Amino acid sequence: MTKMQINGSETGTVRLFHLDLPPEAIERYTTQAGTGEYPLQYGLGAKRLRPAFVDVVAIRDLGDMSLSAYLAEAYQLAGADFREMRPRIDALKGHVVVLPNQAFDHVTQDLTVASPLRWVGTFREEAARGRGPTPRSKAARSRPAGDTAGKAPSDGRMPRLAMIGLGVLAALVLGWLALGLT
């Protein structure tokens, strides 16, 4: 058994589990029944598990694509820990379960992973990067603090206009109600 803690506030984390079951038993194990029975949730020892975020992958269905390439593409996994694990990930056979942090419904919980599941690794999604070079034009440079160029005037005109608009709307609604009641 493997024990691990899920932090309910974590983001960008993906956990990979190997599922050691015959192909005909996979769907029954990984699908929540109409009665609420959910063998995968029990196998993880999870308090909460959202089926919409559970990704069950039949490795043979990937064709020529390796499992690590699928994970890198579908979940933007990167980093030294993922690169080091790629050979081990690509050696897996059968089925895997991929659980991004959203699968745990942002609930802090302790997992006790039991057979037929085996934890393979926990990986971080690649941080978003800006595209292209850094802008160099004058307009793209930041303005000094206190510079209000390009901002809307704050002389109170907007709140007055909003109040007038609400007054007109209220008058229209009251007029409509008066006509509808007579």
C-alpha positions as CSV (number, residue, x, y, z in Angstrom):
1,M,0.0,0.0,0.0
2,T,1.1,3.5,-0.8
3,K,0.0,6.4,1.3
4,M,0.0,10.0,0.1
5,Q,-1.7,13.3,1.0
6,I,-3.6,15.4,-1.4
7,N,-3.6,19.1,-0.7
8,G,-6.9,20.6,-1.6
9,S,-5.4,23.8,-2.8
10,E,-2.8,22.4,-5.1
11,T,-2.8,23.2,-8.8
12,G,-1.0,21.8,-11.8
13,T,-0.3,18.4,-10.3
14,V,-1.0,15.1,-12.1
15,R,-0.7,11.7,-10.6
16,L,-0.2,8.5,-12.6
17,F,-1.3,5.1,-11.5
18,H,-0.8,1.7,-13.2
19,L,-4.0,-0.4,-13.2
20,D,-3.2,-4.1,-13.0
21,L,-6.5,-5.7,-14.1
22,P,-7.6,-7.7,-17.2
23,P,-9.0,-5.6,-20.0
24,E,-12.6,-6.9,-19.4
25,A,-12.5,-5.6,-15.8
26,I,-11.3,-2.1,-16.4
27,E,-14.6,-0.4,-17.1
28,R,-16.3,-1.9,-14.1
29,Y,-13.5,-0.8,-11.8
30,T,-13.1,2.7,-13.2
31,T,-16.8,3.7,-13.7
32,Q,-19.0,5.0,-10.9
33,A,-22.2,2.9,-10.8
34,G,-25.6,4.4,-10.6
35,T,-25.8,3.1,-7.0
36,G,-22.8,5.3,-6.1
37,E,-20.4,2.3,-5.9
38,Y,-17.0,3.5,-7.2
39,P,-14.3,0.8,-7.0
40,L,-11.6,3.2,-8.2
41,Q,-12.3,5.7,-5.4
42,Y,-12.2,2.8,-2.9
43,G,-8.9,1.5,-4.4
44,L,-7.4,5.0,-3.9
45,G,-8.9,5.4,-0.4
46,A,-10.2,8.8,-1.5
47,K,-12.9,10.7,0.3
48,R,-13.8,12.5,-3.0
49,L,-13.1,11.6,-6.6
50,R,-14.7,13.4,-9.6
51,P,-15.3,10.9,-12.4
52,A,-15.3,13.7,-15.0
53,F,-11.5,14.3,-14.4
54,V,-10.5,10.6,-14.3
55,D,-8.5,9.7,-17.5
56,V,-8.3,5.9,-18.0
57,V,-5.8,5.2,-20.8
58,A,-5.4,1.9,-22.6
59,I,-1.8,2.1,-23.6
60,R,-2.3,0.1,-26.8
61,D,-4.9,2.6,-28.0
62,L,-2.1,5.2,-28.2
63,G,-0.7,3.5,-31.3
64,D,2.7,4.8,-32.2
65,M,2.6,7.5,-29.5
66,S,4.4,6.7,-26.3
67,L,2.6,7.1,-23.0
68,S,5.1,9.8,-21.9
69,A,4.5,11.7,-25.1
70,Y,0.7,11.5,-24.5
71,L,1.2,12.8,-21.0
72,A,3.5,15.6,-22.1
73,E,1.0,16.7,-24.8
74,A,-2.3,16.2,-23.0
75,Y,-1.2,17.4,-19.5
76,Q,1.7,19.7,-20.4
77,L,4.0,17.6,-18.2
78,A,7.6,18.7,-18.1
79,G,10.5,19.0,-15.6
80,A,13.4,16.9,-14.6
81,D,11.3,14.4,-12.6
82,F,9.1,13.7,-15.6
83,R,12.1,13.5,-18.0
84,E,13.8,11.0,-15.6
85,M,10.7,8.8,-15.4
86,R,9.9,8.7,-19.2
87,P,11.6,5.3,-19.8
88,R,9.8,3.8,-16.8
89,I,6.5,5.3,-17.9
90,D,7.0,4.1,-21.5
91,A,7.7,0.5,-20.2
92,L,4.2,0.2,-18.7
93,K,1.7,-2.1,-20.3
94,G,-2.1,-2.4,-20.1
95,H,-4.0,0.5,-18.6
96,V,-3.1,3.6,-16.5
97,V,-5.2,6.1,-14.6
98,V,-4.3,9.7,-14.9
99,L,-5.6,12.0,-12.1
100,P,-5.1,15.7,-12.4
101,N,-5.6,17.6,-9.1
102,Q,-9.2,18.6,-10.2
103,A,-10.1,14.9,-9.8
104,F,-9.9,15.3,-6.1
105,D,-12.5,18.1,-6.1
106,H,-10.1,20.5,-4.2
107,V,-10.5,18.5,-1.0
108,T,-7.6,17.8,1.2
109,Q,-7.5,14.1,1.8
110,D,-5.2,11.2,2.6
111,L,-5.0,8.4,0.1
112,T,-4.2,4.8,0.8
113,V,-3.6,3.3,-2.6
114,A,-4.3,-0.4,-2.8
115,S,-4.1,-3.2,-5.4
116,P,-4.9,-3.3,-8.3
117,L,-3.6,0.3,-8.4
118,R,0.1,1.1,-8.2
119,W,1.3,4.6,-8.0
120,V,3.9,5.4,-10.7
121,G,4.6,9.1,-10.1
122,T,3.3,12.6,-9.3
123,F,4.3,15.3,-11.8
124,R,3.8,19.0,-12.3
125,E,2.3,20.7,-15.3
126,E,4.6,23.0,-17.2
127,A,4.1,26.6,-16.2
128,A,2.6,28.8,-19.0
129,R,5.2,30.9,-20.9
130,G,4.6,34.0,-22.9
131,R,4.7,33.5,-26.7
132,G,7.2,35.4,-28.7
133,P,9.8,37.9,-27.7
134,T,9.4,40.6,-25.1
135,P,7.6,43.7,-26.5
136,R,10.0,46.6,-27.1
137,S,7.8,49.5,-28.2
138,K,7.2,52.6,-26.0
139,A,3.6,51.7,-25.6
140,A,4.4,48.3,-24.2
141,R,6.7,49.7,-21.5
142,S,5.2,50.1,-18.0
143,R,4.2,53.5,-16.8
144,P,5.5,55.1,-13.7
145,A,3.2,54.9,-10.6
146,G,0.7,57.7,-10.4
147,D,0.6,58.1,-14.2
148,T,-3.0,58.2,-15.2
149,A,-2.6,58.5,-19.0
150,G,-5.1,56.4,-20.8
151,K,-7.4,55.9,-17.8
152,A,-11.0,57.0,-17.6
153,P,-11.7,60.1,-15.6
154,S,-12.8,59.5,-12.1
155,D,-14.7,62.7,-11.6
156,G,-17.9,60.9,-10.5
157,R,-19.6,60.9,-14.0
158,M,-19.9,57.2,-14.2
159,P,-21.7,56.6,-10.9
160,R,-24.2,59.4,-11.8
161,L,-24.9,57.9,-15.2
162,A,-25.4,54.5,-13.6
163,M,-27.9,55.9,-11.1
164,I,-29.8,57.7,-13.9
165,G,-29.9,54.5,-15.9
166,L,-31.2,52.5,-12.9
167,G,-33.9,55.2,-12.4
168,V,-35.0,55.0,-16.0
169,L,-35.1,51.2,-15.8
170,A,-37.1,51.3,-12.6
171,A,-39.6,53.7,-14.2
172,L,-40.0,51.5,-17.2
173,V,-40.6,48.4,-15.1
174,L,-43.1,50.2,-12.9
175,G,-44.9,51.5,-16.0
176,W,-45.0,48.0,-17.5
177,L,-46.4,46.6,-14.3
178,A,-49.0,49.3,-14.0
179,L,-50.2,48.6,-17.6
180,G,-50.3,44.9,-16.9
181,L,-52.4,45.2,-13.8
182,T,-55.1,47.4,-15.3
